[in-house]
């Protein structure tokens, strides 16, 4: 019989992936860090169904719904799975809780107790996250990308050792300076855990991955290279070996003038920019690697001229190259939805 053989349908163009691979268009793809969150009334409604924030993250049906809400409302080019960077220490056996109005709390981890962390728990404990990823991917349109993420080892270590976030991470910086060998042992455990978590997310359907190093800016030059760059470079190497073709965005908040070295030494596919990075610096960096960012979230809260002027400046500086529009950090709970809609309309108008 001479029937035609079945040819699998190819996936349509995915704007986010095209940008992360070095492409560019007049209208850049866009998504927002923390785009699923308290600024949305529909999120606040379902948040009441979970007894705690982590319980919310570990219920696949709730995490799936939260992830899809901003896609339904705004049509962003990417969804980012609803989870938290601190699921990793929780999975390693260091319980995490979130205190209303205060943030995450952990039992501080002495550097001499790192051997008590159990990496064998990680994948089974985080299976609900992978289940949510599979459910979200099946619900998304093919052209909408799905992003998985993890915290970087340095940032995770700051919470694990201090038991909480602090403005300058002085407690953990002193520990790293005083006992670098012991601190390296913790970083090594976290490199393995973060790599495993990211690979699992890629296998569950994540099209791209982001590594958040939220406290990178508190490190001096040598420490930045040792505790931010080197661990992320090893994670990138491991993830690319296990999940080739899945682009990785590195977000070293506060990296400043060290961003070029970060991009070069880590091997990330794109660099996320916080709002303090000048557009001149961003444009220079963009000649070497795609960039993502970097609107100040407070401008989105204020709206009006403060928002419009910043949007126009960012688009003029960066939209001609490989660029993903985003905020310079997470969207704030008090952000008016009308301002988000205004931002989307202005960005999608493209360069004039």
N, C-alpha and C positions, 0 to 999 in steps of 0.2 A: 504494500500500500504506500502511496506517495503523499501522505498527509504531512503538513508542516510541523516541524518540531517547535515545542513551546519555547518562547524567548521571554525570560523574566523582564518585567517592566523595570526600567531604570528610574532611580529616584530623581525627582525634579531638582533644579538648582536650589541649594540651601544657602541663602545670603550670608549667614554667619560663618559657615565653613569656607565659603569662597573668600571672605575677607581674611580669615585666619590663615589661609593658604597663600596670601599675597595678592589677591585680586582687589579691585576697587570699583566703586560705582558712584554715580552722582549722589545717590541716596544711600547712606551707610546703613548696615543692619544695626538694630538697637535692642537692648534689654537693660534692665536696671538691677543692680545689686539690692537684695532684700525686696524684690518686686512683689513677692507674696508676703504680705504682712499687715500690720495693724492700721495702716492708712486706708485699707479697704474694708468697707462695712461687711462684705460677705465673708472676709476672713475672720473678723471679730465674732461673727455669728457662729462659725464652726469651731472657733477656738474654745468656746464654752463646753464643747463635747468631750474635751480631754481633761484629766485631773491635774496634769502638769505639762510644761512645755516639752520635756523629753517624751512623755507619754504621747503627745501629739505627733512628734517626729517618728515614733515607733509604731504608729497606727497607719498602715499603708493607705487605707481608704481616705483618711483625713489628710495625710501628706500629699496624696495624689490630687485631691480636690484643691488644696491650697496652692499647689504648683500650677494647676490649670486656670485658676481664677483670673490672674492678670493677663493671661493669653486670651481668654474669652472677652475680657473687658477692653483691652488695649491692642490686641493683635501684635504683640512684640514678636521679634524674629527668633527669639529663643526663650525657652523655659529653663529655669534652674531648679533642680529638685529641692523640695522643702526639707531641710535638715539643719544640722548645726555642726560647726567644726569640733565641738567637744563630745560628739558621739564616740570619737576615738579613745580618749582616756576612759570614758565610761565603759567602752567595750573591752578595754585592757584590764578592767577590774578596779579602777579608781572612780567610785561613784560620783556622779555630777548631779547637782540640783540647781534650779534657777529660783532665786528669791525675788519676788515682785518688788520692783523699784531699786533693786541692788545688783542684779545680774547673777552670773554663775558663781557657784560656791563648790569647792572640792576640798577634801581632806588633804592638806599639804603633803607632798611626797618628798621625804628626805632622799637625797641623792644616793645614800647607802641602801635604799630600799627598792631601787629600780628593778632588781632581779625578781621582785614579787609581781611585776606586771606579767600578765598572761596573754601573749599574742595568739595563742590557740583559740581564745574566746572570740577573736575579732570578727571573723566572717560569720559564724553562727549568730552572734549577738546583733550584727548589723543586717541580717537577712531582710528585716522589714524595710530597710532603706532600698535594697535591691529590688524587692517586690514592688515598691512604689515606682521605681524607675521603669520597670517593665510595663506597669500599668499606664504610666504617663506616656511612654513612647508609643504605645498602641493607640492612645487617644489623640495624639498630636497629628496635625497635618504633616505630610512628608517634608514640606519645605521649612517647617519650624524645627529648629535644632533643640536638643535637650542637653543641658550642661550638668555634669556632676562636679563635685568639689570636695576639697579637704583643707584643713588648716596645715600650714607648714610646721615642721618640727620645732623651730624656735618659738613660734607663737603658742603652739600647744604646750611646750615646756614651761613657758611663763605662767600659764594657768595651773599646770600640774604641780610645780614646785612652790609657788606662792599661795595656791589655793583660791586665787581670785585675780582679776585684772587690776592693775595699778597704773597710774598715769605715766610713769617713766620706767617701770619694770626694774627699779633699782635693786630690789631684793634678789631677783633672779640674775641680774647682771653681776652682782657681787658673788653669787654662788658659782657662776660660770667662770669668773676670773679667779676665784680662790681654789676651785677644784675642777679644773678643765678636763681632767681624765674621767672623773666620775660623771661630769656633765655630758661628755662625749658619749658615754655609755647610754644615757637617756636618749640623746639625739639619734644614736644608731638604732635603738628600739623603735623610735618614732619614724625613722626613714623606712624601716620594714613595714610598719603598720600603715603609714600613709600610702606607700606604694601598693600594698595589698588592697586597701580600700578603693583607691582610684582605679586599679585594674578591674576589680569587681564591678565598679560602676560602669566602666566601659563595656564589660561583657553583658551587663544588664540593659544596655541600650543608650548610654550616654554618648552623644556625638562629639562632645568636647569636654574638657576638664579644666577647672580653675584651682590654683593653689593660692590660698590666702595667707600671706605673711603680714598680719595686721600690725605687728609690733617691730617690724624690721628697722624702722626709722630710729629706734632707740639705741642701736648698736653703733659703736665706733668702727673705724675702717677695717681693722683686723678682724674684729668680732663679726662684722657684717659678712666678710668673706667666709669665715669659719662656720658661723651658726645659721646664716641665711643662704648664701650662695652654694656652698659645698653640699649641704644636705639636699637642697632642691635639685641641684645638678644630678645627684645620684638617683633621686626619685624619678626625674625625667628620663634618665637612662633606663631604669627598670621598667617604667610604664611603656615607653616606646618599644622596648623589646617584647613586651607581652601583649600590647595593644597598638600595633603599628597603624598609622593613619589617623589616630585620634589626636587632634591638636590640643596643646596644653597652654593655657594662659597663666602667666605668673603675675601675682599682684603683691609686690613688696611695698606696702604702704610706708611712705616717708623715705623711699629710696633716693629721691632727689638726684644729685649729680652722679650717683653710682648706678643709675639705671642702664647705661650702656654696657658697663661691665657685667651687670646682672644678666642682661639679655645674652651677651656673648658667652659667658661662662656657664650658665645653666642650660642653655640649649632650648629654652621655651620657645613656642611658636609665636607668641604674642605677649606684650607687656601691658598690664593694667596700670593706669596712671591715677594717683590720687589728685585732689583738686589743687594741691600746692605746686604741682609741676607746671612750669611755664610752658606756654604753647610753642615758644621758640625751641625749648629743649625737646618737647614732644615731636615737633616737626623734624628735628635732626635725627632723633631716635627712629622715627618712622622710615627713614631711608634704609635702615638695617633690618627692621622687624615691624610687623603690624602692631598698632597701638590701640588701646581701648580706654575710653574715659571721656572727659574728666570733669564734668560739671559739679560745682560745689552743691551738695544737697540742700544747703540753706537758701541758695538762689531759687531752687524749686519750691521751697516753702514760701518765700517772699513773693515770687511771681513778678508780673509786670515788666517794667523796663530792665530791672536787675536780671531777670531771667532771659529776656529777649536778647539783650546785648551780649551776654555770655554765650548763648547758643550760636549767635551769628559769628562771634570770634572763633569759637571752636570749629564750626563748620568751615569757615574760611581757611583756617590754619591746617586742618587735618583731613577734610573730606575728599581732597584730591588724591589721597593715597590709600594704603590698606588700613582701614579704620573701622572700629566698632564703637558706636556711640553708647555711652554709659555715664553713670555718675562717678564722682571721685571717691565715693564710699557709699554705704547703704542708704536707701531712701528713709526719711525720718517719719515717725508715726503721725506727726501733725501736718504732713504734706496734703494740701487740697487736691482732690482728684481733678478739678478743673485745670490746675496748673500742669498736671501730668499730661492731660489732653492737649493743652496749648503747646507744651514742649514737643510732643509727638508730631503735631501738625507742622510745627516750624522745622523740625529736623527732616521730616519726610518731604518737605517742599524742596529740599536739596539746595545746592549752591545756585545762587541767582546770577 
